[in-house]
Amino acid sequence: MADKRTGRILRSLSGFYDVQTDAGLVCCRARGSLRRTGDTPLTGDMVEITVERGKGMVEKLLPRRNSFVRP
C-alpha cells in the first residue's frame, strides 16, 4: 500500500531526489509524466510523494513562491 506524504527536496542528483518529510528522509525519483511536462523539480521545492516499500516517487510539484535564476 502506497503512503502519500508532502516534503521539501533537499538534494537532487542525477534524477534522484532526497525529500525531507515529517517521517524522515526519503530517496525518490520523479514520475515519468512529471518529467515530460518540462517542469523539473528543483532543490527547495515542496512536493507530494508516494512511498512504497521504502522507495519514493515524486508525484506532484506544489506551487513555488519564488525562484532564483542565474544568467
PQR file with spaces between the fields and no chain letter, atoms N, CA, C, O and H, PARSE charges and radii, in Angstrom:
ATOM       1  N    MET     1       0.846   -1.182    0.000 -0.4000 1.5000
ATOM       2  CA   MET     1       0.000    0.000    0.000 -0.0000 2.0000
ATOM       3  C    MET     1       0.884    1.236    0.000  0.5500 1.7000
ATOM       4  O    MET     1       1.821    1.335    0.792 -0.5500 1.4000
ATOM       5  N    ALA     2       0.590    2.173   -0.882 -0.4000 1.5000
ATOM       6  CA   ALA     2       1.378    3.396   -1.018 -0.0000 2.0000
ATOM       7  C    ALA     2       0.966    4.413    0.041  0.5500 1.7000
ATOM       8  O    ALA     2      -0.212    4.561    0.364 -0.5500 1.4000
ATOM       9  H    ALA     2      -0.171    2.093   -1.526  0.4000 1.0000
ATOM      10  N    ASP     3       1.961    5.105    0.568 -0.4000 1.5000
ATOM      11  CA   ASP     3       1.756    6.107    1.600 -0.0000 2.0000
ATOM      12  C    ASP     3       2.048    7.479    0.999  0.5500 1.7000
ATOM      13  O    ASP     3       3.163    7.714    0.531 -0.5500 1.4000
ATOM      14  H    ASP     3       2.919    4.985    0.306  0.4000 1.0000
ATOM      15  N    LYS     4       1.070    8.394    0.999 -0.4000 1.5000
ATOM      16  CA   LYS     4       1.267    9.737    0.442 -0.0000 2.0000
ATOM      17  C    LYS     4       1.806   10.668    1.511  0.5500 1.7000
ATOM      18  O    LYS     4       1.335   10.676    2.648 -0.5500 1.4000
ATOM      19  H    LYS     4       0.164    8.203    1.379  0.4000 1.0000
ATOM      20  N    ARG     5       2.813   11.461    1.119 -0.4000 1.5000
ATOM      21  CA   ARG     5       3.434   12.421    2.037 -0.0000 2.0000
ATOM      22  C    ARG     5       3.759   13.712    1.286  0.5500 1.7000
ATOM      23  O    ARG     5       3.783   13.743    0.056 -0.5500 1.4000
ATOM      24  H    ARG     5       3.195   11.455    0.195  0.4000 1.0000
ATOM      25  N    THR     6       4.007   14.762    2.043 -0.4000 1.5000
ATOM      26  CA   THR     6       4.450   16.046    1.497 -0.0000 2.0000
ATOM      27  C    THR     6       5.790   16.372    2.126  0.5500 1.7000
ATOM      28  O    THR     6       5.994   16.144    3.318 -0.5500 1.4000
ATOM      29  H    THR     6       3.988   14.736    3.043  0.4000 1.0000
ATOM      30  N    GLY     7       6.716   16.913    1.315 -0.4000 1.5000
ATOM      31  CA   GLY     7       8.028   17.244    1.846 -0.0000 2.0000
ATOM      32  C    GLY     7       8.769   18.225    0.964  0.5500 1.7000
ATOM      33  O    GLY     7       8.255   18.676   -0.060 -0.5500 1.4000
ATOM      34  H    GLY     7       6.550   17.098    0.346  0.4000 1.0000
ATOM      35  N    ARG     8       9.988   18.552    1.377 -0.4000 1.5000
ATOM      36  CA   ARG     8      10.833   19.505    0.650 -0.0000 2.0000
ATOM      37  C    ARG     8      12.049   18.777    0.094  0.5500 1.7000
ATOM      38  O    ARG     8      12.656   17.955    0.780 -0.5500 1.4000
ATOM      39  H    ARG     8      10.406   18.186    2.209  0.4000 1.0000
ATOM      40  N    ILE     9      12.402   19.084   -1.155 -0.4000 1.5000
ATOM      41  CA   ILE     9      13.581   18.490   -1.783 -0.0000 2.0000
ATOM      42  C    ILE     9      14.828   19.135   -1.180  0.5500 1.7000
ATOM      43  O    ILE     9      15.003   20.352   -1.241 -0.5500 1.4000
ATOM      44  H    ILE     9      11.908   19.751   -1.712  0.4000 1.0000
ATOM      45  N    LEU    10      15.690   18.303   -0.597 -0.4000 1.5000
ATOM      46  CA   LEU    10      16.933   18.798   -0.011 -0.0000 2.0000
ATOM      47  C    LEU    10      18.106   18.682   -0.971  0.5500 1.7000
ATOM      48  O    LEU    10      19.024   19.502   -0.943 -0.5500 1.4000
ATOM      49  H    LEU    10      15.548   17.314   -0.547  0.4000 1.0000
ATOM      50  N    ARG    11      18.073   17.649   -1.828 -0.4000 1.5000
ATOM      51  CA   ARG    11      19.182   17.435   -2.763 -0.0000 2.0000
ATOM      52  C    ARG    11      18.650   16.754   -4.006  0.5500 1.7000
ATOM      53  O    ARG    11      17.782   15.884   -3.927 -0.5500 1.4000
ATOM      54  H    ARG    11      17.328   16.983   -1.850  0.4000 1.0000
ATOM      55  N    SER    12      19.181   17.159   -5.172 -0.4000 1.5000
ATOM      56  CA   SER    12      18.848   16.482   -6.420 -0.0000 2.0000
ATOM      57  C    SER    12      20.152   16.114   -7.114  0.5500 1.7000
ATOM      58  O    SER    12      21.053   16.940   -7.264 -0.5500 1.4000
ATOM      59  H    SER    12      19.885   17.866   -5.236  0.4000 1.0000
ATOM      60  N    LEU    13      20.230   14.849   -7.536 -0.4000 1.5000
ATOM      61  CA   LEU    13      21.456   14.353   -8.150 -0.0000 2.0000
ATOM      62  C    LEU    13      21.100   13.252   -9.140  0.5500 1.7000
ATOM      63  O    LEU    13      20.607   12.194   -8.748 -0.5500 1.4000
ATOM      64  H    LEU    13      19.498   14.179   -7.415  0.4000 1.0000
ATOM      65  N    SER    14      21.346   13.499  -10.414 -0.4000 1.5000
ATOM      66  CA   SER    14      21.159   12.506  -11.482 -0.0000 2.0000
ATOM      67  C    SER    14      19.768   11.873  -11.478  0.5500 1.7000
ATOM      68  O    SER    14      19.644   10.658  -11.634 -0.5500 1.4000
ATOM      69  H    SER    14      21.746   14.359  -10.732  0.4000 1.0000
ATOM      70  N    GLY    15      18.734   12.671  -11.302 -0.4000 1.5000
ATOM      71  CA   GLY    15      17.374   12.158  -11.349 -0.0000 2.0000
ATOM      72  C    GLY    15      16.850   11.589  -10.043  0.5500 1.7000
ATOM      73  O    GLY    15      15.702   11.151   -9.978 -0.5500 1.4000
ATOM      74  H    GLY    15      18.834   13.658  -11.175  0.4000 1.0000
ATOM      75  N    PHE    16      17.672   11.588   -9.001 -0.4000 1.5000
ATOM      76  CA   PHE    16      17.249   11.149   -7.674 -0.0000 2.0000
ATOM      77  C    PHE    16      17.076   12.371   -6.793  0.5500 1.7000
ATOM      78  O    PHE    16      17.854   13.321   -6.879 -0.5500 1.4000
ATOM      79  H    PHE    16      18.605   11.944   -9.053  0.4000 1.0000
ATOM      80  N    TYR    17      16.056   12.349   -5.943 -0.4000 1.5000
ATOM      81  CA   TYR    17      15.748   13.489   -5.083 -0.0000 2.0000
ATOM      82  C    TYR    17      15.656   13.020   -3.642  0.5500 1.7000
ATOM      83  O    TYR    17      14.936   12.067   -3.343 -0.5500 1.4000
ATOM      84  H    TYR    17      15.424   11.577   -5.873  0.4000 1.0000
ATOM      85  N    ASP    18      16.382   13.684   -2.741 -0.4000 1.5000
ATOM      86  CA   ASP    18      16.258   13.422   -1.314 -0.0000 2.0000
ATOM      87  C    ASP    18      15.198   14.373   -0.779  0.5500 1.7000
ATOM      88  O    ASP    18      15.379   15.590   -0.801 -0.5500 1.4000
ATOM      89  H    ASP    18      16.967   14.458   -2.983  0.4000 1.0000
ATOM      90  N    VAL    19      14.089   13.813   -0.297 -0.4000 1.5000
ATOM      91  CA   VAL    19      12.950   14.606    0.156 -0.0000 2.0000
ATOM      92  C    VAL    19      12.806   14.448    1.669  0.5500 1.7000
ATOM      93  O    VAL    19      12.700   13.334    2.182 -0.5500 1.4000
ATOM      94  H    VAL    19      13.942   12.824   -0.279  0.4000 1.0000
ATOM      95  N    GLN    20      12.805   15.591    2.379 -0.4000 1.5000
ATOM      96  CA   GLN    20      12.618   15.590    3.827 -0.0000 2.0000
ATOM      97  C    GLN    20      11.133   15.687    4.128  0.5500 1.7000
ATOM      98  O    GLN    20      10.482   16.662    3.754 -0.5500 1.4000
ATOM      99  H    GLN    20      12.891   16.496    1.963  0.4000 1.0000
ATOM     100  N    THR    21      10.590   14.667    4.810 -0.4000 1.5000
ATOM     101  CA   THR    21       9.192   14.655    5.220 -0.0000 2.0000
ATOM     102  C    THR    21       9.130   14.641    6.741  0.5500 1.7000
ATOM     103  O    THR    21      10.163   14.588    7.408 -0.5500 1.4000
ATOM     104  H    THR    21      11.120   13.874    5.113  0.4000 1.0000
ATOM     105  N    ASP    22       7.933   14.687    7.282 -0.4000 1.5000
ATOM     106  CA   ASP    22       7.766   14.602    8.731 -0.0000 2.0000
ATOM     107  C    ASP    22       8.269   13.269    9.271  0.5500 1.7000
ATOM     108  O    ASP    22       8.731   13.191   10.409 -0.5500 1.4000
ATOM     109  H    ASP    22       7.094   14.730    6.740  0.4000 1.0000
ATOM     110  N    ALA    23       8.181   12.219    8.452 -0.4000 1.5000
ATOM     111  CA   ALA    23       8.592   10.879    8.878 -0.0000 2.0000
ATOM     112  C    ALA    23      10.081   10.617    8.655  0.5500 1.7000
ATOM     113  O    ALA    23      10.588    9.576    9.073 -0.5500 1.4000
ATOM     114  H    ALA    23       7.807   12.283    7.527  0.4000 1.0000
ATOM     115  N    GLY    24      10.789   11.542    8.005 -0.4000 1.5000
ATOM     116  CA   GLY    24      12.222   11.362    7.768 -0.0000 2.0000
ATOM     117  C    GLY    24      12.595   11.598    6.313  0.5500 1.7000
ATOM     118  O    GLY    24      11.779   12.062    5.516 -0.5500 1.4000
ATOM     119  H    GLY    24      10.378   12.387    7.665  0.4000 1.0000
ATOM     120  N    LEU    25      13.833   11.273    5.978 -0.4000 1.5000
ATOM     121  CA   LEU    25      14.382   11.492    4.644 -0.0000 2.0000
ATOM     122  C    LEU    25      14.038   10.309    3.740  0.5500 1.7000
ATOM     123  O    LEU    25      14.215    9.154    4.126 -0.5500 1.4000
ATOM     124  H    LEU    25      14.496   10.897    6.626  0.4000 1.0000
ATOM     125  N    VAL    26      13.539   10.608    2.521 -0.4000 1.5000
ATOM     126  CA   VAL    26      13.161    9.568    1.563 -0.0000 2.0000
ATOM     127  C    VAL    26      13.862    9.850    0.245  0.5500 1.7000
ATOM     128  O    VAL    26      13.815   10.977   -0.247 -0.5500 1.4000
ATOM     129  H    VAL    26      13.396   11.546    2.207  0.4000 1.0000
ATOM     130  N    CYS    27      14.518    8.839   -0.341 -0.4000 1.5000
ATOM     131  CA   CYS    27      15.132    8.962   -1.654 -0.0000 2.0000
ATOM     132  C    CYS    27      14.064    8.666   -2.696  0.5500 1.7000
ATOM     133  O    CYS    27      13.409    7.625   -2.641 -0.5500 1.4000
ATOM     134  H    CYS    27      14.556    7.924    0.059  0.4000 1.0000
ATOM     135  N    CYS    28      13.884    9.594   -3.661 -0.4000 1.5000
ATOM     136  CA   CYS    28      12.793    9.480   -4.634 -0.0000 2.0000
ATOM     137  C    CYS    28      13.304    9.661   -6.061  0.5500 1.7000
ATOM     138  O    CYS    28      14.403   10.163   -6.297 -0.5500 1.4000
ATOM     139  H    CYS    28      14.416   10.439   -3.706  0.4000 1.0000
ATOM     140  N    ARG    29      12.471    9.236   -6.992 -0.4000 1.5000
ATOM     141  CA   ARG    29      12.642    9.523   -8.409 -0.0000 2.0000
ATOM     142  C    ARG    29      11.407   10.285   -8.854  0.5500 1.7000
ATOM     143  O    ARG    29      10.362   10.203   -8.209 -0.5500 1.4000
ATOM     144  H    ARG    29      11.578    8.828   -6.800  0.4000 1.0000
ATOM     145  N    ALA    30      11.515   11.034   -9.962 -0.4000 1.5000
ATOM     146  CA   ALA    30      10.364   11.776  -10.480 -0.0000 2.0000
ATOM     147  C    ALA    30       9.517   10.857  -11.351  0.5500 1.7000
ATOM     148  O    ALA    30      10.050   10.073  -12.135 -0.5500 1.4000
ATOM     149  H    ALA    30      12.364   11.101  -10.486  0.4000 1.0000
ATOM     150  N    ARG    31       8.221   10.953  -11.215 -0.4000 1.5000
ATOM     151  CA   ARG    31       7.289   10.194  -12.043 -0.0000 2.0000
ATOM     152  C    ARG    31       7.510   10.597  -13.503  0.5500 1.7000
ATOM     153  O    ARG    31       7.800   11.762  -13.775 -0.5500 1.4000
ATOM     154  H    ARG    31       7.787   11.590  -10.578  0.4000 1.0000
ATOM     155  N    GLY    32       7.381    9.668  -14.437 -0.4000 1.5000
ATOM     156  CA   GLY    32       7.615    9.926  -15.860 -0.0000 2.0000
ATOM     157  C    GLY    32       6.756   11.045  -16.404  0.5500 1.7000
ATOM     158  O    GLY    32       7.240   11.870  -17.178 -0.5500 1.4000
ATOM     159  H    GLY    32       7.146    8.722  -14.215  0.4000 1.0000
ATOM     160  N    SER    33       5.489   11.094  -16.018 -0.4000 1.5000
ATOM     161  CA   SER    33       4.602   12.151  -16.513 -0.0000 2.0000
ATOM     162  C    SER    33       5.050   13.523  -16.030  0.5500 1.7000
ATOM     163  O    SER    33       4.836   14.520  -16.719 -0.5500 1.4000
ATOM     164  H    SER    33       5.095   10.424  -15.389  0.4000 1.0000
ATOM     165  N    LEU    34       5.668   13.584  -14.857 -0.4000 1.5000
ATOM     166  CA   LEU    34       6.169   14.849  -14.324 -0.0000 2.0000
ATOM     167  C    LEU    34       7.367   15.323  -15.135  0.5500 1.7000
ATOM     168  O    LEU    34       7.496   16.516  -15.409 -0.5500 1.4000
ATOM     169  H    LEU    34       5.841   12.774  -14.297  0.4000 1.0000
ATOM     170  N    ARG    35       8.245   14.400  -15.524 -0.4000 1.5000
ATOM     171  CA   ARG    35       9.424   14.762  -16.302 -0.0000 2.0000
ATOM     172  C    ARG    35       9.057   15.220  -17.702  0.5500 1.7000
ATOM     173  O    ARG    35       9.729   16.086  -18.263 -0.5500 1.4000
ATOM     174  H    ARG    35       8.140   13.431  -15.302  0.4000 1.0000
ATOM     175  N    ARG    36       8.004   14.655  -18.276 -0.4000 1.5000
ATOM     176  CA   ARG    36       7.604   15.018  -19.636 -0.0000 2.0000
ATOM     177  C    ARG    36       7.004   16.406  -19.740  0.5500 1.7000
ATOM     178  O    ARG    36       7.027   17.001  -20.818 -0.5500 1.4000
ATOM     179  H    ARG    36       7.458   13.952  -17.821  0.4000 1.0000
ATOM     180  N    THR    37       6.466   16.939  -18.652 -0.4000 1.5000
ATOM     181  CA   THR    37       5.856   18.273  -18.691 -0.0000 2.0000
ATOM     182  C    THR    37       6.904   19.369  -18.789  0.5500 1.7000
ATOM     183  O    THR    37       6.577   20.507  -19.124 -0.5500 1.4000
ATOM     184  H    THR    37       6.447   16.456  -17.776  0.4000 1.0000
ATOM     185  N    GLY    38       8.167   19.041  -18.500 -0.4000 1.5000
ATOM     186  CA   GLY    38       9.227   20.034  -18.579 -0.0000 2.0000
ATOM     187  C    GLY    38       9.395   20.836  -17.302  0.5500 1.7000
ATOM     188  O    GLY    38      10.280   21.687  -17.218 -0.5500 1.4000
ATOM     189  H    GLY    38       8.432   18.117  -18.228  0.4000 1.0000
ATOM     190  N    ASP    39       8.563   20.578  -16.312 -0.4000 1.5000
ATOM     191  CA   ASP    39       8.651   21.284  -15.034 -0.0000 2.0000
ATOM     192  C    ASP    39       9.549   20.475  -14.109  0.5500 1.7000
ATOM     193  O    ASP    39       9.068   19.626  -13.358 -0.5500 1.4000
ATOM     194  H    ASP    39       7.843   19.887  -16.380  0.4000 1.0000
ATOM     195  N    THR    40      10.851   20.735  -14.162 -0.4000 1.5000
ATOM     196  CA   THR    40      11.837   19.960  -13.421 -0.0000 2.0000
ATOM     197  C    THR    40      11.807   20.307  -11.937  0.5500 1.7000
ATOM     198  O    THR    40      11.828   21.486  -11.583 -0.5500 1.4000
ATOM     199  H    THR    40      11.241   21.424  -14.773  0.4000 1.0000
ATOM     200  N    PRO    41      11.759   19.304  -11.066 -0.5600 1.5000
ATOM     201  CA   PRO    41      11.845   19.575   -9.623  0.2800 2.0000
ATOM     202  C    PRO    41      13.221   20.140   -9.277  0.5500 1.7000
ATOM     203  O    PRO    41      14.242   19.650   -9.759 -0.5500 1.4000
ATOM     204  N    LEU    42      13.239   21.169   -8.441 -0.4000 1.5000
ATOM     205  CA   LEU    42      14.492   21.809   -8.040 -0.0000 2.0000
ATOM     206  C    LEU    42      14.664   21.704   -6.530  0.5500 1.7000
ATOM     207  O    LEU    42      13.697   21.507   -5.795 -0.5500 1.4000
ATOM     208  H    LEU    42      12.410   21.568   -8.049  0.4000 1.0000
ATOM     209  N    THR    43      15.896   21.838   -6.081 -0.4000 1.5000
ATOM     210  CA   THR    43      16.179   21.837   -4.655 -0.0000 2.0000
ATOM     211  C    THR    43      15.407   22.970   -3.983  0.5500 1.7000
ATOM     212  O    THR    43      15.432   24.109   -4.449 -0.5500 1.4000
ATOM     213  H    THR    43      16.682   21.999   -6.678  0.4000 1.0000
ATOM     214  N    GLY    44      14.730   22.652   -2.899 -0.4000 1.5000
ATOM     215  CA   GLY    44      13.932   23.629   -2.172 -0.0000 2.0000
ATOM     216  C    GLY    44      12.454   23.563   -2.495  0.5500 1.7000
ATOM     217  O    GLY    44      11.645   24.150   -1.776 -0.5500 1.4000
ATOM     218  H    GLY    44      14.710   21.726   -2.521  0.4000 1.0000
ATOM     219  N    ASP    45      12.073   22.857   -3.566 -0.4000 1.5000
ATOM     220  CA   ASP    45      10.663   22.739   -3.938 -0.0000 2.0000
ATOM     221  C    ASP    45       9.906   21.873   -2.937  0.5500 1.7000
ATOM     222  O    ASP    45      10.447   20.904   -2.404 -0.5500 1.4000
ATOM     223  H    ASP    45      12.730   22.380   -4.151  0.4000 1.0000
ATOM     224  N    MET    46       8.661   22.229   -2.692 -0.4000 1.5000
ATOM     225  CA   MET    46       7.752   21.387   -1.920 -0.0000 2.0000
ATOM     226  C    MET    46       7.079   20.444   -2.914  0.5500 1.7000
ATOM     227  O    MET    46       6.634   20.871   -3.980 -0.5500 1.4000
ATOM     228  H    MET    46       8.222   23.016   -3.125  0.4000 1.0000
ATOM     229  N    VAL    47       7.007   19.161   -2.562 -0.4000 1.5000
ATOM     230  CA   VAL    47       6.464   18.154   -3.458 -0.0000 2.0000
ATOM     231  C    VAL    47       5.549   17.196   -2.710  0.5500 1.7000
ATOM     232  O    VAL    47       5.631   17.062   -1.489 -0.5500 1.4000
ATOM     233  H    VAL    47       7.369   18.814   -1.696  0.4000 1.0000
ATOM     234  N    GLU    48       4.679   16.532   -3.461 -0.4000 1.5000
ATOM     235  CA   GLU    48       3.887   15.428   -2.935 -0.0000 2.0000
ATOM     236  C    GLU    48       4.531   14.151   -3.444  0.5500 1.7000
ATOM     237  O    GLU    48       4.822   14.030   -4.634 -0.5500 1.4000
ATOM     238  H    GLU    48       4.612   16.640   -4.453  0.4000 1.0000
ATOM     239  N    ILE    49       4.756   13.188   -2.536 -0.4000 1.5000
ATOM     240  CA   ILE    49       5.383   11.933   -2.916 -0.0000 2.0000
ATOM     241  C    ILE    49       4.530   10.765   -2.439  0.5500 1.7000
ATOM     242  O    ILE    49       3.695   10.908   -1.546 -0.5500 1.4000
ATOM     243  H    ILE    49       4.519   13.287   -1.570  0.4000 1.0000
ATOM     244  N    THR    50       4.758    9.610   -3.051 -0.4000 1.5000
ATOM     245  CA   THR    50       4.201    8.367   -2.545 -0.0000 2.0000
ATOM     246  C    THR    50       5.367    7.462   -2.195  0.5500 1.7000
ATOM     247  O    THR    50       6.360    7.412   -2.921 -0.5500 1.4000
ATOM     248  H    THR    50       5.437    9.493   -3.776  0.4000 1.0000
ATOM     249  N    VAL    51       5.249    6.749   -1.088 -0.4000 1.5000
ATOM     250  CA   VAL    51       6.305    5.850   -0.627 -0.0000 2.0000
ATOM     251  C    VAL    51       5.742    4.441   -0.584  0.5500 1.7000
ATOM     252  O    VAL    51       4.713    4.182    0.040 -0.5500 1.4000
ATOM     253  H    VAL    51       4.443    6.790   -0.498  0.4000 1.0000
ATOM     254  N    GLU    52       6.437    3.538   -1.258 -0.4000 1.5000
ATOM     255  CA   GLU    52       6.017    2.142   -1.277 -0.0000 2.0000
ATOM     256  C    GLU    52       7.250    1.266   -1.155  0.5500 1.7000
ATOM     257  O    GLU    52       8.173    1.369   -1.964 -0.5500 1.4000
ATOM     258  H    GLU    52       7.273    3.748   -1.764  0.4000 1.0000
ATOM     259  N    ARG    53       7.270    0.402   -0.144 -0.4000 1.5000
ATOM     260  CA   ARG    53       8.390   -0.500    0.140 -0.0000 2.0000
ATOM     261  C    ARG    53       9.714    0.252    0.299  0.5500 1.7000
ATOM     262  O    ARG    53      10.762   -0.219   -0.142 -0.5500 1.4000
ATOM     263  H    ARG    53       6.521    0.319    0.513  0.4000 1.0000
ATOM     264  N    GLY    54       9.654    1.425    0.933 -0.4000 1.5000
ATOM     265  CA   GLY    54      10.863    2.186    1.226 -0.0000 2.0000
ATOM     266  C    GLY    54      11.371    3.059    0.098  0.5500 1.7000
ATOM     267  O    GLY    54      12.332    3.806    0.283 -0.5500 1.4000
ATOM     268  H    GLY    54       8.803    1.808    1.292  0.4000 1.0000
ATOM     269  N    LYS    55      10.742    2.980   -1.079 -0.4000 1.5000
ATOM     270  CA   LYS    55      11.159    3.796   -2.217 -0.0000 2.0000
ATOM     271  C    LYS    55      10.101    4.844   -2.501  0.5500 1.7000
ATOM     272  O    LYS    55       8.904    4.575   -2.403 -0.5500 1.4000
ATOM     273  H    LYS    55       9.962    2.373   -1.229  0.4000 1.0000
ATOM     274  N    GLY    56      10.554    6.055   -2.857 -0.4000 1.5000
ATOM     275  CA   GLY    56       9.622    7.152   -3.085 -0.0000 2.0000
ATOM     276  C    GLY    56       9.519    7.547   -4.538  0.5500 1.7000
ATOM     277  O    GLY    56      10.419    7.283   -5.335 -0.5500 1.4000
ATOM     278  H    GLY    56      11.526    6.273   -2.936  0.4000 1.0000
ATOM     279  N    MET    57       8.398    8.190   -4.879 -0.4000 1.5000
ATOM     280  CA   MET    57       8.159    8.683   -6.223 -0.0000 2.0000
ATOM     281  C    MET    57       7.556   10.076   -6.114  0.5500 1.7000
ATOM     282  O    MET    57       6.534   10.259   -5.452 -0.5500 1.4000
ATOM     283  H    MET    57       7.667    8.404   -4.231  0.4000 1.0000
ATOM     284  N    VAL    58       8.181   11.063   -6.759 -0.4000 1.5000
ATOM     285  CA   VAL    58       7.649   12.429   -6.748 -0.0000 2.0000
ATOM     286  C    VAL    58       6.450   12.457   -7.684  0.5500 1.7000
ATOM     287  O    VAL    58       6.589   12.217   -8.883 -0.5500 1.4000
ATOM     288  H    VAL    58       9.011   10.914   -7.296  0.4000 1.0000
ATOM     289  N    GLU    59       5.283   12.746   -7.145 -0.4000 1.5000
ATOM     290  CA   GLU    59       4.038   12.742   -7.905 -0.0000 2.0000
ATOM     291  C    GLU    59       3.663   14.122   -8.434  0.5500 1.7000
ATOM     292  O    GLU    59       3.178   14.254   -9.557 -0.5500 1.4000
ATOM     293  H    GLU    59       5.170   12.941   -6.170  0.4000 1.0000
ATOM     294  N    LYS    60       3.894   15.162   -7.607 -0.4000 1.5000
ATOM     295  CA   LYS    60       3.393   16.485   -7.962 -0.0000 2.0000
ATOM     296  C    LYS    60       4.271   17.558   -7.332  0.5500 1.7000
ATOM     297  O    LYS    60       4.695   17.437   -6.183 -0.5500 1.4000
ATOM     298  H    LYS    60       4.288   15.055   -6.694  0.4000 1.0000
ATOM     299  N    LEU    61       4.539   18.617   -8.105 -0.4000 1.5000
ATOM     300  CA   LEU    61       5.225   19.795   -7.575 -0.0000 2.0000
ATOM     301  C    LEU    61       4.182   20.753   -7.028  0.5500 1.7000
ATOM     302  O    LEU    61       3.205   21.063   -7.711 -0.5500 1.4000
ATOM     303  H    LEU    61       4.194   18.716   -9.039  0.4000 1.0000
ATOM     304  N    LEU    62       4.376   21.220   -5.817 -0.4000 1.5000
ATOM     305  CA   LEU    62       3.485   22.224   -5.254 -0.0000 2.0000
ATOM     306  C    LEU    62       3.945   23.600   -5.745  0.5500 1.7000
ATOM     307  O    LEU    62       5.115   23.759   -6.092 -0.5500 1.4000
ATOM     308  H    LEU    62       5.170   20.968   -5.263  0.4000 1.0000
ATOM     309  N    PRO    63       3.062   24.587   -5.783 -0.5600 1.5000
ATOM     310  CA   PRO    63       3.421   25.902   -6.339  0.2800 2.0000
ATOM     311  C    PRO    63       4.626   26.525   -5.626  0.5500 1.7000
ATOM     312  O    PRO    63       4.750   26.470   -4.402 -0.5500 1.4000
ATOM     313  N    ARG    64       5.506   27.116   -6.435 -0.4000 1.5000
ATOM     314  CA   ARG    64       6.685   27.813   -5.894 -0.0000 2.0000
ATOM     315  C    ARG    64       6.295   29.231   -5.499  0.5500 1.7000
ATOM     316  O    ARG    64       5.454   29.866   -6.135 -0.5500 1.4000
ATOM     317  H    ARG    64       5.405   27.160   -7.429  0.4000 1.0000
ATOM     318  N    ARG    65       6.935   29.711   -4.425 -0.4000 1.5000
ATOM     319  CA   ARG    65       6.710   31.108   -4.032 -0.0000 2.0000
ATOM     320  C    ARG    65       7.678   32.026   -4.763  0.5500 1.7000
ATOM     321  O    ARG    65       7.347   33.171   -5.069 -0.5500 1.4000
ATOM     322  H    ARG    65       7.618   29.194   -3.909  0.4000 1.0000
ATOM     323  N    ASN    66       8.875   31.520   -5.042 -0.4000 1.5000
ATOM     324  CA   ASN    66       9.861   32.308   -5.780 -0.0000 2.0000
ATOM     325  C    ASN    66      10.897   31.362   -6.364  0.5500 1.7000
ATOM     326  O    ASN    66      10.906   30.171   -6.053 -0.5500 1.4000
ATOM     327  H    ASN    66       9.145   30.590   -4.793  0.4000 1.0000
ATOM     328  N    SER    67      11.769   31.894   -7.212 -0.4000 1.5000
ATOM     329  CA   SER    67      12.863   31.083   -7.758 -0.0000 2.0000
ATOM     330  C    SER    67      14.034   32.000   -8.076  0.5500 1.7000
ATOM     331  O    SER    67      13.863   33.199   -8.296 -0.5500 1.4000
ATOM     332  H    SER    67      11.762   32.861   -7.465  0.4000 1.0000
ATOM     333  N    PHE    68      15.198   31.427   -8.094 -0.4000 1.5000
ATOM     334  CA   PHE    68      16.424   32.172   -8.354 -0.0000 2.0000
ATOM     335  C    PHE    68      17.011   31.641   -9.646  0.5500 1.7000
ATOM     336  O    PHE    68      17.423   30.483   -9.714 -0.5500 1.4000
ATOM     337  H    PHE    68      15.337   30.453   -7.915  0.4000 1.0000
ATOM     338  N    VAL    69      17.052   32.484  -10.680 -0.4000 1.5000
ATOM     339  CA   VAL    69      17.556   32.072  -11.985 -0.0000 2.0000
ATOM     340  C    VAL    69      18.868   32.800  -12.225  0.5500 1.7000
ATOM     341  O    VAL    69      18.938   34.028  -12.179 -0.5500 1.4000
ATOM     342  H    VAL    69      16.718   33.425  -10.625  0.4000 1.0000
ATOM     343  N    ARG    70      19.900   32.015  -12.483 -0.4000 1.5000
ATOM     344  CA   ARG    70      21.202   32.609  -12.738 -0.0000 2.0000
ATOM     345  C    ARG    70      21.386   32.810  -14.233  0.5500 1.7000
ATOM     346  O    ARG    70      20.948   31.976  -15.025 -0.5500 1.4000
ATOM     347  H    ARG    70      19.842   31.017  -12.520  0.4000 1.0000
ATOM     348  N    PRO    71      22.026   33.905  -14.632 -0.5600 1.5000
ATOM     349  CA   PRO    71      22.254   34.161  -16.066  0.2800 2.0000
ATOM     350  C    PRO    71      23.282   33.227  -16.651  0.5500 1.7000
ATOM     351  O    PRO    71      23.586   33.311  -17.841 -0.5500 1.4000
